[in-house]
Amino acid sequence: MTTVQEIERLLDAHRAWLKDKTTLRAVNGDWVEITTPYIDRHNDALQIYARSENGGYILSDDSYIIRDLETSGCNIDTEKRKDLLNMTLNGFGVELNEEALVVRASPENFPARKHNLIQAMLAVNDLFYLASPIVQSLFFEDVVQWLEGNEVRYTPKVKFTGTSGFDHLFHFVIPKSPHKQPERIVQAINRPTRDSTESFIYAWSDTRDIRPPDSKAYAVLNDGEQTVSSGVLDAFRNYHIRPVLFSRRSEFVEELAA
């Protein structure tokens, strides 16, 4: 049977571990660098910085988390990503000051506020870097918002069986219109790499012969995260797939909405 005394000993051991594994170093005059025992995705110890101000303290990650994500190719510069970031930070009571994660503490709540900052750093890192399906989902929602904002009729996430016998999932199917526009297949591609390009080309090539002969395919490409290479664009065109850079999506509204 677990006792209160047993749990108390475990908590004491945890506090001793935190103290033993935490080091301090004065930097840049007013700031103190706090190296914690918590590990980031590079297996490095997380560091935060503290200085006194108006009888209290400011604690900051010195922009480490946001800059590390940007260096890794995960930019948080769209409205939906900013909303998700702010929602996560608000849950820990952490502010975003330009690119730095910041909390303000009093002498009484300093330990709790330090803990909140560290947990926010870990949560933001995991949310945007490790959970790549979330990033894909965000771009998919961006495309949904664009289509619906322009009154484009579509059926989401339709599965067709190709001539190979394999099933292929397409994000949007726009039906043939009375204005003589044919069926249009639209795929949202968050990271237009060689692999994702070849995957959609294969899916479309495998199903094209069983769709109406005048059906068209569009690849909506997220060029906000990275520059889309000319090789990717040429590959789509070679297989009669129209590449749509999301930054230039307004050029395609008329033919999709018709």
N, C-alpha and C positions, 0 to 999 in steps of 0.2 A: 504493500500500500504506500502510495506517495504521500509524504508528509510535508507540512509547511516548512519545516526546518531543512528538508532536503532541497526544496526549490530555492530557499533563501541562500543556501550554500552555492547552488548553481548560479544564481544571480550575482553573488559576491565574486565568484570566479570570472564571470563575464565582465564585470566592472574592472577587475584586476587586469584582465586581458586587454581591454580597451586602453587602460592607462599605460600598460607596459608597451603596447604596440603603437602608441601615439607619440610623435616627436614634434618639437617646436623649433623654429628658427626665425630670427629677426631678418626681415628683408625690406629694402627700400625705405628705411627710416621708421615709418609709423606702423608698418604692417608686420604681422606675425604669420609665418607659414605653418599650417597645421597638417602634418602628414598622418593620415588615418590608416587603420588596418583594413579598410574596405578596398576591394580590388575592382578595377574597371575591366573592360573587354580586352585590353592589351595586357592584362595581368600586372598592371602597375597600380601602386597604392594611390588612392584618391587624395588630392591635396586641396585644402581650402585656405582662405586668407582672412584674417581678422584685424580690425583696428578699432580703437575707442573713438567715440564721437558723441558729444553732448550728454555725457553721463551713461551712455549705452555703448553698443558695439555694432559694427557692420561686418557681416561675413559674406564672402564672395568666392565663386569658383574661378574668378579671373577669366571668364569666357571660355574655359577649357572645354566644357561639354559641347557647346554649340559649334565652336571652331573645329573640334575633332570630328563631328558629324559632317561638317561642310568639306573638310579635307578628304573624308571617305566617300564623297559624292552624294551625300544625303542633305540637300538644301531644304531649309524650312522657311520658304519665302512665298508660299501661296496662302490664300485666306484660310483654307481648311486646315493646313498644317499649323498655322499660327493659332487658330482656335483650339486645336488639339493640344498644342504646347501650353497655351495659357490655362486650359482646363486642368492639365496635369499639375502645373505649378501652383495653381490656386488651391488644389487639394492639400498641398504641403505648406501653404502660406508663404510661398516664395515669389519674389518679383523678378521680372526680366528687365535689366537695365542695359540697353543696347544689346550686347550679346552675353552679358554676364548674368548668372543666377545669383540673386542677392537676398539676404534676410537681415532684419534688424533685431537686435536682442538687448535685453536688460541683464544686469548681473544675476537676477533671480532666474530668468528663463534661458540663459545662455546654453546650457547643455541640451535642452529640448530643441532650441532653434538650430543649433549646430547639427543635431541629428536630422531635423527636417530638411536641411540643405543637402546633406549627404544622400538622404533617401530620394530627394528630387533629382539629384544628379544621376543616380542609378536608374530611376524610373524613366527619365527623358532619354537616356542613352538606349535603354532596352526598347522603349516604345518606338523610336524612329529607326534604329539601326538593326536590332535583332529581329523585330517583328516586321519583316519585309512585306507580308501579306497586307498589313495595314496601309503601307505606302501605296501598294497596288490598288487597294480598295479606295483610297482617297482619290486617285486619278480616275478610276472608274466612276466615282460619284461626280467628279468634275465634268466628265463627258455626259453623264446623265443630265446634269444641270444645264449644260449647253444645249443638248437636244431638246429638252423640255422647254427651256427658255425661248426656243425658236419654233415651238409647236411642231416638232418633228414627231410623226407617229412611228412607234417602233414596238417590237416585242423583245423583251430582254432575255438573254441567256437561252438561246435556242440550240438544240443538239441535232445535228444531221449525221447520218451514216454515209460514209464515203464509199467509193467503188472498191476500196480495199476491205470493206467490212468493219473498219474502225469508226467509232463515233468521234465527232469533233464538236466542241462547244464554241458557239459564236456569241459575242456579247450582245449585239443588237441586230435585228432583222427588220428592215423597213419594207413594208409590202408594196407591191406594184400599185401605182396611183392612177386615178382617172386622167391625170395630165400626161399620160403616156411615159411616165418614168418607170423603169423596170424595178424588180426586186433589188434591194441594196443590202449587202452584208457589211456590217461595220464592226471592227475589232479595236478595242482600246489597248494600246501597248505602252505600258509604263516605262520600260527600259528597252529602247529599240537597239538591241544588240544583234550580233549575227545569229545567235541561237534563237532569240524570239522572232527574228525575221524569218528564218528558215522554218520555224514551227508553223507560223501563219501561212506562209507560202505553201507548205505541204498540205495543211488543212484545206485551204481553198482549192488547190489543184486536185485534191482527192474527191472533193464534193462538187466541183464546178459542173461536171458532166451530168449530174443527176438533178441539178437545179434548172430552172428555166434558162434557155439559151442566151437571153439578153441580160441575165443577172450581173450585177457589178459588185466589186469588193473594194472596201476602203479600210486603210490602216490608219487610225488616229494615233499619232506619235507624240509622246510627252517630250517636248524639247525644252521644258523648263528646268529639268534636272540635269540634262547634258545635251551637248550639240549632237544632232543626228548626222551621221556620216553620209557622204554622197554615195558610198557603196550600198548602204541600207536603202536609200531612196531609189537608186538604180535597180536594185534587186527586186523591189516591189513592182516597179514599172515594167521590168522584163517579163513579169508574170501577170501583167494586166491588173494589178492592184493599185488603186490610187492612194499614194501616201498623203496624209493630211497632217501637217505640222500644227500642233495645238495652238501655237502662237499666231497662226494664220488661218484659224478655223472659220473665220467669218467669210472667207472666200468660197466656202463649200455649203453655206447654209441654203442657198436657193435650190441647188440640185438635190439636197437631202430632204428639204421640207416640201418639195413639190409632190 
